[in-house]
Amino acid sequence: MVQKGKVAAVLDGGKKVTVTPYAGITVTTAITVPFFLVGVLPVGTPVAYVVFDDNTGIVLSRMDGEWNQNLFSGEA
């Protein structure tokens, strides 16, 4: 189930985060941040995410729609 929460901690150089769900008080395990969001998820950022039964998970998006706008630097 897709959930909403706020980034609680940034780990592994921004490649993983923990999230505090809006609908709970327990912080998630470390979940994966997709490459286009690495570096743009400071603590407190509202995110949509999913955690699976095996305790793996991924951030799906920032709730404000922002992303790593440096993804394409104009180089061919």
MODELLER restraints for C-alpha pairs under 7 A, 6 or more apart:
rsr = mdl.restraints
at = mdl.atoms
rsr.add(forms.Gaussian(group=physical.xy_distance, feature=features.Distance(at['CA:1:A'], at['CA:50:A']), mean=6.19, stdev=0.5))
rsr.add(forms.Gaussian(group=physical.xy_distance, feature=features.Distance(at['CA:2:A'], at['CA:48:A']), mean=6.69, stdev=0.5))
rsr.add(forms.Gaussian(group=physical.xy_distance, feature=features.Distance(at['CA:2:A'], at['CA:49:A']), mean=5.70, stdev=0.5))
rsr.add(forms.Gaussian(group=physical.xy_distance, feature=features.Distance(at['CA:2:A'], at['CA:50:A']), mean=4.87, stdev=0.5))
rsr.add(forms.Gaussian(group=physical.xy_distance, feature=features.Distance(at['CA:3:A'], at['CA:48:A']), mean=5.65, stdev=0.5))
rsr.add(forms.Gaussian(group=physical.xy_distance, feature=features.Distance(at['CA:3:A'], at['CA:49:A']), mean=5.43, stdev=0.5))
rsr.add(forms.Gaussian(group=physical.xy_distance, feature=features.Distance(at['CA:3:A'], at['CA:50:A']), mean=6.00, stdev=0.5))
rsr.add(forms.Gaussian(group=physical.xy_distance, feature=features.Distance(at['CA:4:A'], at['CA:21:A']), mean=5.89, stdev=0.5))
rsr.add(forms.Gaussian(group=physical.xy_distance, feature=features.Distance(at['CA:4:A'], at['CA:22:A']), mean=6.04, stdev=0.5))
rsr.add(forms.Gaussian(group=physical.xy_distance, feature=features.Distance(at['CA:4:A'], at['CA:47:A']), mean=5.75, stdev=0.5))
rsr.add(forms.Gaussian(group=physical.xy_distance, feature=features.Distance(at['CA:4:A'], at['CA:48:A']), mean=4.57, stdev=0.5))
rsr.add(forms.Gaussian(group=physical.xy_distance, feature=features.Distance(at['CA:4:A'], at['CA:49:A']), mean=6.28, stdev=0.5))
rsr.add(forms.Gaussian(group=physical.xy_distance, feature=features.Distance(at['CA:5:A'], at['CA:19:A']), mean=6.04, stdev=0.5))
rsr.add(forms.Gaussian(group=physical.xy_distance, feature=features.Distance(at['CA:5:A'], at['CA:20:A']), mean=5.35, stdev=0.5))
rsr.add(forms.Gaussian(group=physical.xy_distance, feature=features.Distance(at['CA:5:A'], at['CA:21:A']), mean=3.99, stdev=0.5))
rsr.add(forms.Gaussian(group=physical.xy_distance, feature=features.Distance(at['CA:5:A'], at['CA:22:A']), mean=4.80, stdev=0.5))
rsr.add(forms.Gaussian(group=physical.xy_distance, feature=features.Distance(at['CA:5:A'], at['CA:46:A']), mean=5.62, stdev=0.5))
rsr.add(forms.Gaussian(group=physical.xy_distance, feature=features.Distance(at['CA:5:A'], at['CA:47:A']), mean=5.59, stdev=0.5))
rsr.add(forms.Gaussian(group=physical.xy_distance, feature=features.Distance(at['CA:5:A'], at['CA:48:A']), mean=6.64, stdev=0.5))
rsr.add(forms.Gaussian(group=physical.xy_distance, feature=features.Distance(at['CA:6:A'], at['CA:19:A']), mean=5.45, stdev=0.5))
rsr.add(forms.Gaussian(group=physical.xy_distance, feature=features.Distance(at['CA:6:A'], at['CA:20:A']), mean=5.38, stdev=0.5))
rsr.add(forms.Gaussian(group=physical.xy_distance, feature=features.Distance(at['CA:6:A'], at['CA:21:A']), mean=6.52, stdev=0.5))
rsr.add(forms.Gaussian(group=physical.xy_distance, feature=features.Distance(at['CA:6:A'], at['CA:44:A']), mean=5.13, stdev=0.5))
rsr.add(forms.Gaussian(group=physical.xy_distance, feature=features.Distance(at['CA:6:A'], at['CA:45:A']), mean=5.26, stdev=0.5))
rsr.add(forms.Gaussian(group=physical.xy_distance, feature=features.Distance(at['CA:6:A'], at['CA:46:A']), mean=4.33, stdev=0.5))
rsr.add(forms.Gaussian(group=physical.xy_distance, feature=features.Distance(at['CA:6:A'], at['CA:47:A']), mean=5.86, stdev=0.5))
rsr.add(forms.Gaussian(group=physical.xy_distance, feature=features.Distance(at['CA:7:A'], at['CA:17:A']), mean=6.56, stdev=0.5))
rsr.add(forms.Gaussian(group=physical.xy_distance, feature=features.Distance(at['CA:7:A'], at['CA:18:A']), mean=5.97, stdev=0.5))
rsr.add(forms.Gaussian(group=physical.xy_distance, feature=features.Distance(at['CA:7:A'], at['CA:19:A']), mean=4.43, stdev=0.5))
rsr.add(forms.Gaussian(group=physical.xy_distance, feature=features.Distance(at['CA:7:A'], at['CA:20:A']), mean=6.36, stdev=0.5))
rsr.add(forms.Gaussian(group=physical.xy_distance, feature=features.Distance(at['CA:7:A'], at['CA:42:A']), mean=6.97, stdev=0.5))
rsr.add(forms.Gaussian(group=physical.xy_distance, feature=features.Distance(at['CA:7:A'], at['CA:43:A']), mean=4.92, stdev=0.5))
rsr.add(forms.Gaussian(group=physical.xy_distance, feature=features.Distance(at['CA:7:A'], at['CA:44:A']), mean=5.02, stdev=0.5))
rsr.add(forms.Gaussian(group=physical.xy_distance, feature=features.Distance(at['CA:7:A'], at['CA:45:A']), mean=5.38, stdev=0.5))
rsr.add(forms.Gaussian(group=physical.xy_distance, feature=features.Distance(at['CA:7:A'], at['CA:46:A']), mean=6.54, stdev=0.5))
rsr.add(forms.Gaussian(group=physical.xy_distance, feature=features.Distance(at['CA:8:A'], at['CA:18:A']), mean=5.36, stdev=0.5))
rsr.add(forms.Gaussian(group=physical.xy_distance, feature=features.Distance(at['CA:8:A'], at['CA:19:A']), mean=4.92, stdev=0.5))
rsr.add(forms.Gaussian(group=physical.xy_distance, feature=features.Distance(at['CA:8:A'], at['CA:20:A']), mean=5.79, stdev=0.5))
rsr.add(forms.Gaussian(group=physical.xy_distance, feature=features.Distance(at['CA:8:A'], at['CA:43:A']), mean=5.43, stdev=0.5))
rsr.add(forms.Gaussian(group=physical.xy_distance, feature=features.Distance(at['CA:8:A'], at['CA:44:A']), mean=6.35, stdev=0.5))
rsr.add(forms.Gaussian(group=physical.xy_distance, feature=features.Distance(at['CA:9:A'], at['CA:17:A']), mean=5.53, stdev=0.5))
rsr.add(forms.Gaussian(group=physical.xy_distance, feature=features.Distance(at['CA:9:A'], at['CA:18:A']), mean=5.24, stdev=0.5))
rsr.add(forms.Gaussian(group=physical.xy_distance, feature=features.Distance(at['CA:9:A'], at['CA:43:A']), mean=5.73, stdev=0.5))
rsr.add(forms.Gaussian(group=physical.xy_distance, feature=features.Distance(at['CA:10:A'], at['CA:16:A']), mean=6.26, stdev=0.5))
rsr.add(forms.Gaussian(group=physical.xy_distance, feature=features.Distance(at['CA:10:A'], at['CA:17:A']), mean=4.57, stdev=0.5))
rsr.add(forms.Gaussian(group=physical.xy_distance, feature=features.Distance(at['CA:10:A'], at['CA:18:A']), mean=6.77, stdev=0.5))
rsr.add(forms.Gaussian(group=physical.xy_distance, feature=features.Distance(at['CA:10:A'], at['CA:42:A']), mean=6.95, stdev=0.5))
rsr.add(forms.Gaussian(group=physical.xy_distance, feature=features.Distance(at['CA:10:A'], at['CA:43:A']), mean=6.73, stdev=0.5))
rsr.add(forms.Gaussian(group=physical.xy_distance, feature=features.Distance(at['CA:11:A'], at['CA:17:A']), mean=5.47, stdev=0.5))
rsr.add(forms.Gaussian(group=physical.xy_distance, feature=features.Distance(at['CA:14:A'], at['CA:38:A']), mean=5.33, stdev=0.5))
rsr.add(forms.Gaussian(group=physical.xy_distance, feature=features.Distance(at['CA:14:A'], at['CA:39:A']), mean=5.69, stdev=0.5))
rsr.add(forms.Gaussian(group=physical.xy_distance, feature=features.Distance(at['CA:15:A'], at['CA:32:A']), mean=6.10, stdev=0.5))
rsr.add(forms.Gaussian(group=physical.xy_distance, feature=features.Distance(at['CA:15:A'], at['CA:33:A']), mean=5.12, stdev=0.5))
rsr.add(forms.Gaussian(group=physical.xy_distance, feature=features.Distance(at['CA:15:A'], at['CA:38:A']), mean=5.88, stdev=0.5))
rsr.add(forms.Gaussian(group=physical.xy_distance, feature=features.Distance(at['CA:16:A'], at['CA:30:A']), mean=5.81, stdev=0.5))
rsr.add(forms.Gaussian(group=physical.xy_distance, feature=features.Distance(at['CA:16:A'], at['CA:31:A']), mean=5.25, stdev=0.5))
rsr.add(forms.Gaussian(group=physical.xy_distance, feature=features.Distance(at['CA:16:A'], at['CA:32:A']), mean=4.59, stdev=0.5))
rsr.add(forms.Gaussian(group=physical.xy_distance, feature=features.Distance(at['CA:16:A'], at['CA:33:A']), mean=5.20, stdev=0.5))
rsr.add(forms.Gaussian(group=physical.xy_distance, feature=features.Distance(at['CA:17:A'], at['CA:30:A']), mean=5.29, stdev=0.5))
rsr.add(forms.Gaussian(group=physical.xy_distance, feature=features.Distance(at['CA:17:A'], at['CA:31:A']), mean=5.52, stdev=0.5))
rsr.add(forms.Gaussian(group=physical.xy_distance, feature=features.Distance(at['CA:17:A'], at['CA:32:A']), mean=6.72, stdev=0.5))
rsr.add(forms.Gaussian(group=physical.xy_distance, feature=features.Distance(at['CA:17:A'], at['CA:33:A']), mean=6.88, stdev=0.5))
rsr.add(forms.Gaussian(group=physical.xy_distance, feature=features.Distance(at['CA:18:A'], at['CA:27:A']), mean=6.38, stdev=0.5))
rsr.add(forms.Gaussian(group=physical.xy_distance, feature=features.Distance(at['CA:18:A'], at['CA:28:A']), mean=5.34, stdev=0.5))
rsr.add(forms.Gaussian(group=physical.xy_distance, feature=features.Distance(at['CA:18:A'], at['CA:29:A']), mean=5.85, stdev=0.5))
rsr.add(forms.Gaussian(group=physical.xy_distance, feature=features.Distance(at['CA:18:A'], at['CA:30:A']), mean=4.85, stdev=0.5))
rsr.add(forms.Gaussian(group=physical.xy_distance, feature=features.Distance(at['CA:18:A'], at['CA:31:A']), mean=6.24, stdev=0.5))
rsr.add(forms.Gaussian(group=physical.xy_distance, feature=features.Distance(at['CA:19:A'], at['CA:27:A']), mean=5.52, stdev=0.5))
rsr.add(forms.Gaussian(group=physical.xy_distance, feature=features.Distance(at['CA:19:A'], at['CA:28:A']), mean=5.35, stdev=0.5))
rsr.add(forms.Gaussian(group=physical.xy_distance, feature=features.Distance(at['CA:20:A'], at['CA:26:A']), mean=6.40, stdev=0.5))
rsr.add(forms.Gaussian(group=physical.xy_distance, feature=features.Distance(at['CA:20:A'], at['CA:27:A']), mean=4.57, stdev=0.5))
rsr.add(forms.Gaussian(group=physical.xy_distance, feature=features.Distance(at['CA:20:A'], at['CA:28:A']), mean=6.51, stdev=0.5))
rsr.add(forms.Gaussian(group=physical.xy_distance, feature=features.Distance(at['CA:21:A'], at['CA:27:A']), mean=6.90, stdev=0.5))
rsr.add(forms.Gaussian(group=physical.xy_distance, feature=features.Distance(at['CA:29:A'], at['CA:55:A']), mean=6.77, stdev=0.5))
rsr.add(forms.Gaussian(group=physical.xy_distance, feature=features.Distance(at['CA:31:A'], at['CA:56:A']), mean=6.11, stdev=0.5))
rsr.add(forms.Gaussian(group=physical.xy_distance, feature=features.Distance(at['CA:31:A'], at['CA:57:A']), mean=4.75, stdev=0.5))
rsr.add(forms.Gaussian(group=physical.xy_distance, feature=features.Distance(at['CA:31:A'], at['CA:58:A']), mean=5.25, stdev=0.5))
rsr.add(forms.Gaussian(group=physical.xy_distance, feature=features.Distance(at['CA:32:A'], at['CA:57:A']), mean=6.07, stdev=0.5))
rsr.add(forms.Gaussian(group=physical.xy_distance, feature=features.Distance(at['CA:32:A'], at['CA:58:A']), mean=4.58, stdev=0.5))
rsr.add(forms.Gaussian(group=physical.xy_distance, feature=features.Distance(at['CA:32:A'], at['CA:59:A']), mean=6.35, stdev=0.5))
rsr.add(forms.Gaussian(group=physical.xy_distance, feature=features.Distance(at['CA:33:A'], at['CA:58:A']), mean=5.94, stdev=0.5))
rsr.add(forms.Gaussian(group=physical.xy_distance, feature=features.Distance(at['CA:33:A'], at['CA:59:A']), mean=5.40, stdev=0.5))
rsr.add(forms.Gaussian(group=physical.xy_distance, feature=features.Distance(at['CA:34:A'], at['CA:59:A']), mean=6.89, stdev=0.5))
rsr.add(forms.Gaussian(group=physical.xy_distance, feature=features.Distance(at['CA:36:A'], at['CA:67:A']), mean=6.37, stdev=0.5))
rsr.add(forms.Gaussian(group=physical.xy_distance, feature=features.Distance(at['CA:36:A'], at['CA:68:A']), mean=5.31, stdev=0.5))
rsr.add(forms.Gaussian(group=physical.xy_distance, feature=features.Distance(at['CA:36:A'], at['CA:71:A']), mean=6.60, stdev=0.5))
rsr.add(forms.Gaussian(group=physical.xy_distance, feature=features.Distance(at['CA:37:A'], at['CA:67:A']), mean=5.57, stdev=0.5))
rsr.add(forms.Gaussian(group=physical.xy_distance, feature=features.Distance(at['CA:37:A'], at['CA:68:A']), mean=5.52, stdev=0.5))
rsr.add(forms.Gaussian(group=physical.xy_distance, feature=features.Distance(at['CA:40:A'], at['CA:67:A']), mean=6.62, stdev=0.5))
rsr.add(forms.Gaussian(group=physical.xy_distance, feature=features.Distance(at['CA:40:A'], at['CA:68:A']), mean=6.23, stdev=0.5))
rsr.add(forms.Gaussian(group=physical.xy_distance, feature=features.Distance(at['CA:46:A'], at['CA:62:A']), mean=5.97, stdev=0.5))
rsr.add(forms.Gaussian(group=physical.xy_distance, feature=features.Distance(at['CA:46:A'], at['CA:63:A']), mean=5.42, stdev=0.5))
rsr.add(forms.Gaussian(group=physical.xy_distance, feature=features.Distance(at['CA:47:A'], at['CA:59:A']), mean=6.88, stdev=0.5))
rsr.add(forms.Gaussian(group=physical.xy_distance, feature=features.Distance(at['CA:47:A'], at['CA:61:A']), mean=5.68, stdev=0.5))
rsr.add(forms.Gaussian(group=physical.xy_distance, feature=features.Distance(at['CA:47:A'], at['CA:62:A']), mean=4.32, stdev=0.5))
rsr.add(forms.Gaussian(group=physical.xy_distance, feature=features.Distance(at['CA:47:A'], at['CA:63:A']), mean=4.96, stdev=0.5))
rsr.add(forms.Gaussian(group=physical.xy_distance, feature=features.Distance(at['CA:48:A'], at['CA:59:A']), mean=6.14, stdev=0.5))
rsr.add(forms.Gaussian(group=physical.xy_distance, feature=features.Distance(at['CA:48:A'], at['CA:60:A']), mean=5.45, stdev=0.5))
rsr.add(forms.Gaussian(group=physical.xy_distance, feature=features.Distance(at['CA:48:A'], at['CA:61:A']), mean=5.37, stdev=0.5))
rsr.add(forms.Gaussian(group=physical.xy_distance, feature=features.Distance(at['CA:48:A'], at['CA:62:A']), mean=6.29, stdev=0.5))
rsr.add(forms.Gaussian(group=physical.xy_distance, feature=features.Distance(at['CA:48:A'], at['CA:63:A']), mean=6.28, stdev=0.5))
rsr.add(forms.Gaussian(group=physical.xy_distance, feature=features.Distance(at['CA:49:A'], at['CA:58:A']), mean=5.79, stdev=0.5))
rsr.add(forms.Gaussian(group=physical.xy_distance, feature=features.Distance(at['CA:49:A'], at['CA:59:A']), mean=4.25, stdev=0.5))
rsr.add(forms.Gaussian(group=physical.xy_distance, feature=features.Distance(at['CA:49:A'], at['CA:60:A']), mean=5.01, stdev=0.5))
rsr.add(forms.Gaussian(group=physical.xy_distance, feature=features.Distance(at['CA:50:A'], at['CA:57:A']), mean=5.42, stdev=0.5))
rsr.add(forms.Gaussian(group=physical.xy_distance, feature=features.Distance(at['CA:50:A'], at['CA:58:A']), mean=5.71, stdev=0.5))
rsr.add(forms.Gaussian(group=physical.xy_distance, feature=features.Distance(at['CA:50:A'], at['CA:59:A']), mean=6.59, stdev=0.5))
rsr.add(forms.Gaussian(group=physical.xy_distance, feature=features.Distance(at['CA:51:A'], at['CA:57:A']), mean=4.08, stdev=0.5))
rsr.add(forms.Gaussian(group=physical.xy_distance, feature=features.Distance(at['CA:51:A'], at['CA:58:A']), mean=6.73, stdev=0.5))
